[in-house]
Amino acid sequence: MEAVNPELCCSLLVWVTTFTENQQCLTVEDLADGVVLSDVLQKIDPGWFDAAWVTRVRKDVGDSWRLKVSNLKKVLQGIQDYYSEVLGVQVSPACVPDVAAVGEHADHVEMGRLLQLVLGCAINCENKQEHIENIMQLEESVQHVVMAAIQELLSREGMGPSVSMSAADLEALENELKRSTDALQETEAEKAEITQRCHVLDQQASALLEERNALLAENEALVERLHMLEAGEDCVDGGPGSSSRRGLLHVQAQLEELREENFRLEAAKDECRIQNEQLHRELLDAQEKNVEMSSLVEETQILKDEMDILRHSSSRVAQLEGTVESYRRRLEELGELRRQVRLLEERNEVSLTRALGLEDELRRANATRAQLEISRTQAMELQSQLQIALRRVDQAELELKSLSEKHDALLQEKGRLVLERDALREENDELHCSQLHSQAASSMGPGDSLAGEILPLDVQEQVAGLQSEKRALTRRLEELERQQADALSALATDSACRHAQLEADNRLQGEQVSALQARVEELQSSLAEQVERADNATALNKKLNHQLETLQESRRKEPQEEQPQQPPVPKTSEREEELESLLRKKTEDMRSMEERYKRYLEKAKLVIRTMDPKQSPEMAALRGQLLERERQLNQLQKENEQILAQKQEEEKLMTTAWYSMGMGLQRQSVQERLAAMGGTECSFLSRQRSVSRRTPQSFLANPATPLRNPAMSLRNTAPTESNLSSRF
């Protein structure tokens, strides 16, 4: 396996970024899942790498290297299929990358091989000019690496320049290589200049280092001298104007100057070092460019040789174009002759097909006649069915009349029951009053019952008799109401069944009428078509005669060598006479069929009018009567419910009024008794009784005090009076 340039992967990654939307930088890890590569291949050739192929590549692979390897295998298989089926080139096993290493370890070398195959697809597709222009817009270093990859791919796969690039593309590459050669020469000159500058800067740096070392040595000597002078000054007591003091100050000033000079020299040294490093980097870049330019020069020489071969091949193009042009003219002449022969054959076939078409129309007319006979029999059957339906309608009308008579009888029975109900309601009210009065009287004690004092014995006996009579009347009323409800429900059920049966019959008749109407419309359309064909028969006959005349003239004018190629037309005049006789016979048949169809149409319209439920007044009247009966039944049910609710409310009101009357009578009797007792002499015992009676009197006099059960209060007061009488 050949060695791969380490810069190939980086340069091809820069080229792949031209296919992304935001032109963002991509890494090997971004391409390891195969999703970006599938999108790039779709943009390169959407016809081959279509949306269905892209959907096979999974998008949500995550960190699973197995899914990444699966996607990369699909991408590699698609590239190999493109090379073999579109480009006609088989990818050698040495060029196939290891997708497992790319998916699992993000290997740069194998990714470079895979991107090199993608680059081969780009420069060999239909839009290769656009992709080559995009490559030309990249940086020069990237261009050189990409072009070297293209050249390596072409030489390795055995694809010549004629397969991948056109002459214009090769010329553009040659111009680009010339510019690259000029740039290489300029770079070499810059390299020599930079080398000279580096040498001068190295000399300056060495001189500065020597000067710095000398200054450092002098600085150390001055520092030692300063220490010695300071030590001598401590030993000798001198004034501020002594010579040792002045020497010390002078030495300190020199020391400061030397320090400043040292700082300047260090700064200059740092600047020189930075410049040296920058020049060294420029030198390395120039060396790299020199290597690239040398490879480009070799490629340029190879391309020049190929251009010479292409120029030699293009010299034969003019001769071959002339030969092709002569062949094209001969082919056009041959095509013109074939068109003439085909035109004559088509004319002959058209005349034969028209004759056959007329025979087919005659057969269809006979078939239509049979269909009309069948339609007539069907119309007769529908007429019989209509008569049966009319008999059913008459029977339903009789049943409806009987139901209406029953309904009138039920209405009369209802009126009688309403009168009887009102009478029973009055008797029930009287019985309620007497019953409540007797219950109030029985709830009182046997000794102190106020109701027993108010009502005599004969009244009580009459109340008891009325109660028993009330119970009997109540049972009778309930039985009558139940019988009435059963009769109404039976009547409603019977009416609903009759109504459903009539609706079913009506729906069946409507379906039959719809089918008959559809059949009539179909017959109308077929008859109209036959009439139109009969009208066009004369025109077709004239056109056929004209075509036969033109055919005979063309046969007379044809060249002698083309006569054997045309099929003969035997006995044209006899065939024409037969067709004319058939047309006349067909016209007569169509006229007779049209007359019969008109008669059948009138009969069908009559049947439709008789069977149309919308135009039948009897059906409308029956439907209206059924709806009226249903409405009356619903109204009777609502009235029955209202009567029951009203009866319950009246019973509740009567019970409340009876209890209110009993309480009022009890209060009145108590007040009368207390008033009678208050009119006697005020003895000691009477005063005691009045004291004991104040509590119930105040209770009865206060309307705000609730009196829930007057019978219980009277029972409580009665023992008090008995106790007082016993004490007395």
C-alpha positions in Angstrom: 0.0 0.0 0.0 1.4 3.4 -1.0 2.2 6.0 1.6 -0.3 8.8 2.1 0.7 12.4 2.4 0.0 13.5 6.0 -1.3 16.9 4.8 -3.8 15.1 2.5 -6.5 14.7 5.1 -6.2 18.3 6.4 -6.4 19.8 2.9 -9.3 17.6 1.9 -11.1 18.6 5.1 -10.7 22.2 4.0 -12.2 21.3 0.6 -15.1 19.5 2.2 -16.0 22.6 4.2 -17.0 24.3 0.8 -20.0 22.0 0.7 -21.3 23.0 4.1 -23.8 25.8 4.6 -22.0 28.0 7.1 -18.4 27.1 5.9 -17.5 25.9 9.4 -14.2 24.0 10.0 -14.6 20.2 10.1 -12.5 17.6 11.8 -12.1 13.9 11.3 -14.5 13.2 14.3 -17.2 15.3 12.5 -16.9 13.0 9.4 -16.5 9.7 11.3 -20.2 9.1 11.5 -20.7 9.3 7.7 -23.6 11.7 7.8 -21.7 14.7 6.4 -20.1 12.6 3.7 -23.5 11.4 2.6 -24.8 15.0 2.3 -21.6 15.9 0.3 -22.1 13.0 -2.1 -25.8 14.1 -2.6 -24.6 17.6 -3.5 -22.0 16.2 -5.9 -24.4 14.0 -7.8 -28.1 14.2 -6.7 -29.2 11.9 -9.5 -27.2 8.9 -8.2 -26.9 9.7 -4.5 -30.6 10.5 -4.2 -32.8 11.1 -1.0 -33.6 7.4 -0.8 -29.9 6.6 -0.6 -29.3 9.3 2.0 -32.0 8.0 4.3 -30.1 4.7 4.5 -27.4 6.5 6.5 -28.5 6.8 10.2 -28.4 10.3 11.7 -28.6 9.5 15.4 -25.4 7.3 15.8 -24.2 9.0 19.0 -20.9 7.6 20.4 -21.5 4.1 19.0 -18.5 3.3 16.8 -20.3 0.3 15.4 -23.1 2.5 14.0 -20.4 4.9 12.6 -18.6 2.0 10.9 -22.0 0.8 9.4 -22.7 4.3 8.0 -19.1 4.5 6.6 -19.5 1.1 4.9 -22.7 2.3 3.2 -21.0 5.4 2.0 -18.0 3.4 0.7 -20.2 1.0 -1.1 -22.1 3.9 -2.7 -18.8 5.4 -3.9 -17.6 2.0 -5.3 -20.9 1.6 -7.1 -20.6 5.1 -8.6 -17.1 4.3 -9.8 -18.1 1.0 -11.4 -21.5 1.9 -12.9 -21.2 5.6 -13.7 -17.4 6.1 -14.4 -16.8 2.5 -15.6 -13.7 2.1 -13.3 -13.1 -0.5 -10.6 -11.6 0.8 -7.4 -8.5 -1.2 -6.6 -8.3 -2.9 -3.2 -5.1 -0.9 -2.4 -7.2 2.3 -2.5 -10.1 1.1 -0.4 -9.8 2.7 3.1 -10.3 0.9 6.4 -13.6 2.3 7.6 -13.3 0.4 10.9 -10.2 2.5 11.8 -12.0 5.7 10.8 -15.2 4.9 12.8 -13.5 3.6 15.9 -10.2 5.6 16.2 -10.8 8.5 13.8 -7.7 7.6 11.8 -6.5 10.6 9.7 -4.7 8.4 7.1 -7.7 6.3 6.3 -10.0 9.3 6.3 -7.7 10.9 3.7 -8.1 7.8 1.5 -11.9 8.0 1.8 -12.0 11.7 1.1 -9.7 11.1 -1.9 -12.3 8.8 -3.4 -15.0 11.4 -2.7 -12.8 13.9 -4.6 -12.7 11.5 -7.5 -16.5 11.5 -7.6 -16.6 15.3 -7.6 -14.1 15.8 -10.6 -15.9 13.1 -12.7 -19.6 14.1 -12.2 -21.7 16.3 -14.5 -21.0 19.4 -12.4 -17.3 18.9 -12.4 -16.6 22.4 -13.7 -18.2 24.0 -10.7 -16.2 21.8 -8.3 -12.9 22.5 -10.1 -13.7 26.3 -9.8 -14.3 25.8 -6.1 -10.9 24.1 -5.8 -9.3 27.0 -7.6 -10.6 29.4 -5.0 -8.9 27.6 -2.1 -5.5 28.6 -0.7 -2.4 27.8 -2.8 -1.1 25.1 -0.4 -4.5 23.4 -0.3 -4.8 23.6 -4.1 -1.4 21.9 -4.5 -2.3 19.1 -2.2 -5.7 18.6 -3.8 -4.2 18.6 -7.3 -1.6 16.1 -6.3 -4.4 13.9 -4.9 -6.3 14.2 -8.1 -3.2 13.3 -10.2 -2.5 10.3 -7.9 -6.0 9.1 -8.2 -6.1 9.4 -12.0 -2.8 7.6 -12.4 -3.6 4.9 -9.8 -7.1 4.1 -11.2 -6.1 4.3 -14.8 -8.4 7.2 -15.8 -6.9 9.5 -18.3 -7.5 13.2 -18.5 -10.1 12.6 -21.2 -12.2 10.9 -18.6 -11.9 13.4 -15.8 -11.2 16.8 -17.3 -11.8 18.6 -20.5 -9.2 20.5 -22.5 -10.4 23.8 -20.9 -9.9 22.3 -17.5 -6.4 21.1 -18.4 -5.5 24.6 -19.8 -6.8 26.2 -16.6 -4.6 23.7 -14.6 -1.6 24.5 -16.8 -2.0 28.2 -16.2 -2.4 27.6 -12.5 0.8 25.6 -12.5 2.6 28.3 -14.4 1.5 30.8 -11.8 2.6 28.4 -9.1 6.1 28.0 -10.8 6.5 31.8 -10.8 5.5 32.0 -7.2 8.0 29.2 -6.4 10.8 31.2 -8.0 9.8 34.3 -6.1 9.7 32.3 -2.9 13.2 31.0 -3.6 14.5 34.6 -4.0 12.7 35.6 -0.8 14.3 32.6 0.9 17.8 33.7 -0.2 17.2 37.2 1.0 15.8 35.9 4.3 18.8 33.7 4.8 21.1 36.6 4.3 19.2 38.7 6.8 19.3 35.8 9.2 23.1 35.7 8.9 23.4 39.4 9.5 21.1 39.3 12.5 23.1 36.3 13.9 26.3 38.4 13.6 24.6 41.4 15.3 23.3 39.1 18.0 26.8 37.6 18.7 28.3 41.1 18.8 25.6 42.3 21.2 26.2 39.2 23.4 29.9 40.0 23.6 29.2 43.6 24.4 26.7 42.5 27.1 29.3 40.2 28.6 31.9 43.0 28.7 29.4 45.3 30.3 28.5 42.7 32.9 32.2 42.2 33.8 32.7 46.0 34.0 29.6 46.3 36.1 30.9 43.6 38.5 34.2 45.4 38.8 32.5 48.7 39.5 30.4 47.1 42.2 33.5 45.6 43.9 35.1 49.0 43.7 32.0 50.6 45.2 32.1 48.2 48.1 35.8 48.9 48.6 35.2 52.6 48.6 32.3 52.3 51.1 34.6 50.3 53.4 37.3 52.9 53.1 34.8 55.7 53.8 33.9 54.0 57.1 37.5 53.9 58.1 38.4 57.6 57.2 36.3 60.4 58.6 35.9 62.9 55.8 33.5 65.8 55.2 30.9 66.0 52.5 33.3 67.8 50.2 36.1 65.2 50.5 37.6 63.5 47.4 36.4 60.0 48.3 32.9 61.2 48.6 33.0 62.8 45.1 34.6 59.7 43.7 31.8 57.6 45.1 29.1 59.8 43.6 30.8 59.7 40.3 31.0 55.9 40.4 27.3 55.7 41.4 26.4 57.9 38.4 28.4 55.7 36.1 26.8 52.6 37.6 23.3 54.0 36.8 24.3 54.8 33.3 25.7 51.3 32.8 22.5 49.8 34.2 20.4 51.9 31.7 22.6 50.9 28.9 22.3 47.2 30.0 18.5 47.5 29.9 18.6 49.0 26.4 20.9 46.2 25.2 18.7 43.5 26.7 15.6 45.0 25.0 17.5 45.1 21.7 18.6 41.5 22.2 15.0 40.4 22.8 13.8 42.2 19.6 16.6 40.5 17.7 15.6 37.1 19.1 12.0 37.7 18.1 13.0 38.7 14.6 15.3 35.7 14.4 12.5 33.4 15.3 10.1 35.0 12.9 12.6 34.8 10.1 13.3 31.1 11.0 9.6 30.4 10.7 9.4 32.2 7.3 12.4 30.1 6.2 10.6 26.9 7.2 7.5 28.0 5.3 9.6 28.9 2.3 11.2 25.5 2.4 7.8 23.8 2.5 6.6 25.9 -0.4 9.7 25.0 -2.3 9.0 21.3 -1.8 5.4 21.8 -2.9 6.5 23.8 -5.9 9.0 21.1 -7.0 6.2 18.5 -6.9 4.0 20.9 -8.9 6.8 21.4 -11.5 6.9 17.6 -11.9 3.2 17.5 -12.3 3.3 20.4 -14.7 5.8 18.5 -16.9 3.5 15.4 -16.9 0.5 17.6 -17.8 2.5 19.2 -20.6 3.2 15.8 -22.0 -0.4 14.9 -21.8 -1.3 18.2 -23.5 1.0 17.4 -26.4 -0.8 14.0 -26.8 -4.1 15.8 -26.8 -3.0 18.3 -29.4 -1.8 15.5 -31.6 -5.2 13.8 -31.1 -7.1 17.0 -31.8 -5.4 17.3 -35.2 -7.5 14.4 -36.4 -10.8 15.9 -35.0 -11.4 18.0 -38.2 -11.0 15.0 -40.5 -13.3 12.9 -38.3 -15.9 15.7 -38.1 -16.0 15.9 -41.9 -16.6 12.1 -42.1 -19.3 12.4 -39.4 -21.0 15.2 -41.3 -21.2 13.2 -44.5 -22.6 10.2 -42.6 -25.2 12.5 -41.0 -26.4 13.8 -44.4 -26.7 10.3 -45.7 -28.6 9.3 -42.6 -31.0 12.2 -43.0 -31.7 11.2 -46.6 -32.3 7.7 -45.5 -34.7 8.9 -42.8 -36.6 11.0 -45.2 -37.1 8.0 -47.5 -38.3 5.9 -44.5 -40.7 8.6 -43.5 -42.3 8.7 -46.9 -42.7 4.9 -46.9 -44.1 5.0 -43.4 -46.6 7.7 -44.4 -47.9 5.7 -47.3 -48.3 2.6 -45.1 -50.1 4.6 -42.5 -52.6 6.0 -45.0 -53.4 2.5 -46.2 -53.8 1.3 -42.6 -56.1 4.2 -41.8 -58.4 3.4 -44.7 -58.6 -0.3 -43.6 -59.2 0.6 -39.9 -62.0 3.0 -40.9 -63.7 0.2 -42.8 -63.3 -2.1 -39.8 -64.6 0.6 -37.5 -67.8 0.9 -39.6 -68.4 -2.8 -39.2 -67.8 -2.6 -35.5 -70.4 0.2 -35.3 -72.9 -1.9 -37.1 -72.3 -4.8 -34.6 -72.7 -2.3 -31.7 -76.0 -1.0 -33.2 -77.3 -4.6 -33.2 -76.2 -5.0 -29.6 -78.0 -1.7 -28.7 -81.2 -3.1 -30.3 -81.0 -6.1 -28.0 -80.4 -3.9 -25.0 -83.5 -1.9 -25.9 -85.6 -5.1 -26.0 -84.3 -6.0 -22.5 -85.1 -2.5 -21.3 -88.7 -2.9 -22.5 -89.1 -6.1 -20.6 -87.6 -4.5 -17.5 -90.1 -1.6 -17.9 -93.0 -4.0 -18.0 -91.7 -5.8 -14.9 -91.4 -2.4 -13.1 -95.0 -1.6 -14.1 -96.2 -4.8 -12.4 -94.1 -4.0 -9.4 -95.6 -0.5 -9.3 -99.2 -1.9 -9.3 -98.2 -4.2 -6.4 -96.9 -1.2 -4.5 -100.1 0.8 -5.2 -102.1 -2.1 -3.7 -99.9 -2.0 -0.6 -100.4 1.8 -0.3 -104.2 1.3 -0.5 -104.0 -1.4 2.2 -101.9 0.9 4.4 -104.4 3.7 3.9 -107.2 1.4 5.1 -105.2 0.5 8.1 -104.5 4.1 8.8 -108.2 4.9 8.7 -108.9 2.2 11.3 -106.1 3.5 13.5 -107.6 7.0 13.3 -111.0 5.7 14.4 -109.3 3.9 17.3 -107.5 7.2 18.1 -110.8 9.1 18.2 -112.4 6.5 20.4 -109.4 6.8 22.8 -109.8 10.6 22.8 -113.4 10.2 23.8 -112.4 7.7 26.5 -109.8 10.2 27.7 -112.4 13.0 28.0 -114.6 10.8 30.0 -111.7 9.8 32.3 -110.7 13.4 32.8 -114.3 14.2 34.0 -114.2 11.2 36.3 -110.8 12.2 37.5 -112.0 15.8 38.4 -115.0 14.3 40.4 -112.7 11.9 42.1 -110.2 14.7 42.9 -113.0 16.7 44.7 -114.1 13.7 46.7 -110.4 13.0 47.5 -110.0 16.6 48.8 -113.0 16.1 51.1 -111.7 12.8 52.3 -108.2 14.3 52.9 -109.8 17.0 55.1 -111.8 14.5 57.1 -108.9 12.1 57.4 -106.5 14.7 58.7 -109.1 15.9 61.2 -109.7 12.4 62.5 -105.9 11.8 62.7 -105.5 15.0 64.8 -108.4 13.9 67.0 -106.9 10.4 67.5 -103.5 11.9 68.3 -104.9 13.7 71.3 -105.4 11.9 74.6 -108.6 10.1 75.3 -109.3 12.3 78.3 -108.2 15.7 77.0 -108.9 15.4 73.2 -110.0 18.7 71.8 -111.0 17.2 68.5 -113.3 14.7 70.3 -115.1 17.7 71.8 -115.4 19.5 68.5 -116.4 16.6 66.2 -119.5 14.5 67.1 -119.6 10.7 66.7 -121.7 10.6 63.6 -119.2 12.9 61.9 -116.4 10.7 62.9 -118.2 7.6 61.5 -118.9 9.5 58.2 -115.2 10.4 58.0 -114.2 6.8 58.4 -116.6 5.7 55.7 -115.3 8.4 53.4 -111.8 7.2 54.0 -112.6 3.7 53.0 -114.5 5.0 49.9 -111.4 7.2 49.1 -109.1 4.2 49.2 -111.4 2.3 46.8 -111.6 5.3 44.5 -107.9 5.7 44.6 -107.3 2.1 43.6 -109.9 2.5 40.8 -108.2 5.6 39.5 -104.8 4.0 39.5 -106.2 1.0 37.6 -107.9 3.3 35.0 -104.6 5.3 34.5 -102.7 2.1 34.1 -105.2 0.8 31.5 -105.0 4.1 29.7 -101.2 4.1 29.6 -101.2 0.5 28.3 -103.7 1.4 25.6 -101.6 4.4 24.6 -98.4 2.5 24.5 -99.9 -0.3 22.4 -101.4 2.3 20.0 -98.0 4.0 19.8 -96.2 0.7 19.1 -98.7 -0.3 16.5 -98.4 3.1 14.8 -94.6 3.0 14.9 -94.6 -0.4 13.3 -97.0 0.7 10.5 -94.9 3.8 9.9 -91.7 1.8 9.7 -93.3 -0.6 7.3 -94.6 2.2 5.1 -91.2 3.9 5.1 -89.5 0.7 4.1 -91.9 0.2 1.2 -91.4 3.8 0.2 -87.6 3.5 0.3 -87.7 0.3 -1.8 -89.9 2.0 -4.4 -87.6 5.0 -4.4 -84.6 2.8 -5.1 -86.5 1.1 -8.0 -87.4 4.5 -9.4 -83.7 5.6 -9.2 -82.5 2.5 -10.9 -85.1 3.0 -13.7 -84.1 6.6 -14.1 -80.4 5.6 -14.4 -81.3 3.0 -17.0 -83.3 5.6 -18.9 -80.5 8.1 -18.8 -78.1 5.4 -20.0 -80.4 4.6 -22.9 -80.7 8.3 -23.7 -76.9 8.7 -23.9 -76.4 5.6 -25.9 -79.1 6.6 -28.4 -77.7 10.1 -28.7 -74.3 8.6 -29.4 -75.8 6.3 -32.1 -77.6 9.3 -33.6 -74.5 11.3 -33.7 -72.6 8.4 -35.3 -75.4 8.1 -37.9 -75.1 11.8 -38.7 -71.4 11.5 -39.1 -71.6 8.5 -41.4 -72.1 10.6 -44.5 -69.1 12.7 -43.7 -67.0 9.7 -43.0 -68.1 8.2 -46.4 -67.0 11.4 -48.2 -63.8 11.5 -46.3 -63.1 7.9 -47.2 -63.7 8.6 -50.9 -61.3 11.5 -50.7 -58.6 9.4 -49.0 -59.0 6.7 -51.6 -58.6 9.2 -54.4 -55.5 10.7 -52.8 -54.1 7.2 -52.2 -54.5 6.3 -55.9 -52.9 9.6 -57.0 -50.0 9.0 -54.6 -49.6 5.5 -56.0 -49.4 6.8 -59.6 -46.8 9.5 -58.6 -44.5 7.2 -56.5 -41.1 6.2 -58.0 -40.8 3.0 -59.8 -38.3 1.5 -57.3 -40.7 2.1 -54.3 -43.7 0.4 -55.8 -42.8 -3.2 -54.4 -42.7 -1.8 -50.9 -46.3 -0.7 -50.8 -49.0 -3.2 -50.0 -51.7 -3.4 -52.7 -55.2 -2.3 -52.2 -57.4 -4.9 -53.9 -60.8 -4.0 -55.3 -61.2 -0.5 -54.0 -64.3 0.3 -55.8 -66.1 -2.9 -54.8 -65.1 -2.3 -51.2 -66.4 1.2 -51.4 -69.8 0.1 -52.7 -70.1 -2.5 -49.9 -69.3 0.2 -47.3 -71.9 2.6 -48.8 -74.5 -0.2 -48.7 -73.6 -0.9 -45.1 -73.9 2.8 -44.2 -77.3 3.1 -45.8 -78.6 0.0 -43.9 -77.1 1.3 -40.7 -78.8 4.7 -41.2 -82.2 3.0 -41.7 -81.7 0.9 -38.6 -80.7 4.0 -36.6 -83.9 5.8 -37.6 -86.1 2.9 -36.6 -84.2 2.6 -33.3 -84.7 6.3 -32.7 -88.5 6.0 -33.2 -88.7 3.0 -30.9 -86.5 4.7 -28.3 -88.9 7.7 -28.3 -91.8 5.4 -27.6 -89.9 3.7 -24.8 -88.9 7.0 -23.4 -92.5 8.2 -23.2 -93.5 5.0 -21.4 -90.6 5.3 -19.0 -91.6 8.9 -18.2 -95.2 7.8 -17.5 -93.9 5.1 -15.1 -91.7 7.5 -13.3 -94.5 10.0 -12.8 -96.7 7.2 -11.3 -93.9 5.9 -9.1 -92.5 9.2 -8.0 -93.3 9.5 -4.2 -92.9 13.3 -4.3 -95.8 13.6 -6.8 -98.2 11.1 -4.9 -100.8 13.0 -2.9 -101.9 9.8 -1.2 -98.5 9.1 0.2 -98.1 12.7 1.4 -101.5 12.5 3.1 -100.6 9.2 4.8 -97.2 10.6 5.9 -98.9 13.7 7.4 -101.5 11.6 9.2 -98.8 9.4 10.8 -96.9 12.5 11.9 -100.1 13.9 13.4 -100.8 10.7 15.3 -97.3 10.6 16.7 -97.6 14.3 17.8 -100.9 13.6 19.6 -99.5 10.5 21.3 -96.5 12.6 22.6 -98.9 15.3 23.8 -101.1 12.8 25.7 -98.0 11.3 27.4 -96.9 14.8 28.5 -100.4 15.7 29.8 -100.5 12.4 31.8 -97.2 13.3 33.4 -98.4 16.8 34.2 -101.6 15.4 35.8 -99.6 13.0 38.0 -97.3 15.8 39.2 -100.2 18.2 39.9 -102.0 15.4 41.9 -98.9 15.0 44.1 -98.6 18.8 44.7 -102.3 19.0 45.6 -102.0 16.2 48.2 -99.0 17.9 49.8 -100.9 21.3 50.0 -104.0 19.6 51.5 -101.9 17.9 54.2 -100.2 21.2 55.1 -103.5 23.1 55.3 -105.0 20.4 57.5 -102.2 20.6 60.0 -102.3 24.4 60.0 -106.1 24.3 60.7 -105.6 21.8 63.6 -102.9 23.9 65.2 -105.1 27.0 64.9 -108.1 25.2 66.6 -105.9 24.0 69.4 -104.5 27.5 70.1 -108.1 28.9 70.0 -109.3 26.3 72.5 -106.4 26.9 74.9 -107.0 30.6 74.8 -110.7 30.2 75.5 -110.0 27.9 78.4 -107.5 30.3 79.9 -109.8 33.3 79.5 -112.6 31.3 81.3 -110.3 30.5 84.1 -109.1 34.1 84.5 -112.7 35.5 85.1 -113.1 33.6 88.5 -112.2 34.9 92.0 -108.5 35.3 92.8 -108.1 32.9 95.6 -104.8 31.5 96.8 -105.3 28.3 94.7 -106.3 30.2 91.6 -103.2 32.4 91.9 -101.2 29.3 92.2 -102.9 27.9 89.0 -102.3 31.2 87.2 -98.6 31.1 88.1 -98.4 27.5 86.7 -100.2 28.6 83.5 -98.1 31.6 82.7 -95.5 29.5 80.9 -97.8 28.0 78.3 -99.7 31.3 77.9 -96.5 33.2 77.2 -95.4 30.4 74.8 -98.7 30.6 72.9 -98.7 34.4 72.9 -95.2 34.7 71.5 -95.4 34.2 67.7 -91.6 33.9 67.3 -91.5 30.7 69.4 -91.8 27.7 67.1 -94.6 25.2 67.8 -93.5 22.1 66.1 -96.1 19.7 67.6 -99.1 21.2 69.3 -100.4 17.8 70.3 -97.3 17.2 72.4 -97.6 20.7 74.1 -101.2 20.0 75.0 -100.2 16.7 76.4 -97.6 18.4 78.5 -100.1 20.9 79.9 -102.7 18.4 80.8 -100.8 16.6 83.5 -100.0 20.0 85.2 -103.7 20.8 85.6 -104.4 17.3 86.9 -101.6 17.6 89.4 -102.9 20.9 90.7 -106.4 19.6 91.1 -105.1 16.6 93.1 -103.1 18.9 95.4 -106.2 21.0 95.9 
